[in-house]
Amino acid sequence: MNASDIMSSPVVVVGPQTPVVEIASLLRERRFGGVPVVSGDEIVGIVTEKDLLHRQELGTERRSHTQAWWRRVVGSTSEPDWYVKSHGRCAVHVMTRDVIVVEPRTSLQDITAVFDRKRIGRVPVVKDHRMVGIVACADLVRALAQGSRQEAPDRADTSNATIRAALAAELAAQDWWTAGLCEVQVAAGVVRFTGYFENESQRQASQVAAENVPGVQHVIDDRRPIAELSVML
């Protein structure tokens, strides 16, 4: 799936001179986590809930600390910027200016990677320098919910050999999987793990992998911690 498959469109936007109180009301009423700031057809910023956390109206603004005059002269300081952000009355004062955007064809995997790397929760979708939508965490959750309502595939006709091959391929693709410690058996759609596991996270992950293979009816895990093997040796 790509951005175009799940994005919200048309996009609610505000202008650079939109008052902060109006933006706060918009975020509350529409249950948005953020709203793009547009001048003409150009995205010039985005105001998120995080941008409104440190406000003088709330008494949460960042307090300036006494600083020697020579430090203010020779060193860079963000105190004036923080004052504008906490006391400014319009979108242009509080918005984040470096807006990350994606294209309609950007994959959901790439979008979630951007969310994780940049610690953000929404990105405008741009085509030919024009904003055509926005993708937020809520859109990903909605896509997940819609997918879960789709009819599950018929698993009755899947053979044990097919199940075992699919599970083996899935596990082999994972860096955390150690094949030499474990035996995987499949009978009547039931997957049985025997042998040893390195840690509980690895054990649970391999169980989840088995449960997601079409045709699996049940998973039995008879493995023991590898620490027991060390004791016996």
Disulfide bonds with the S-S distance in Angstrom:
none
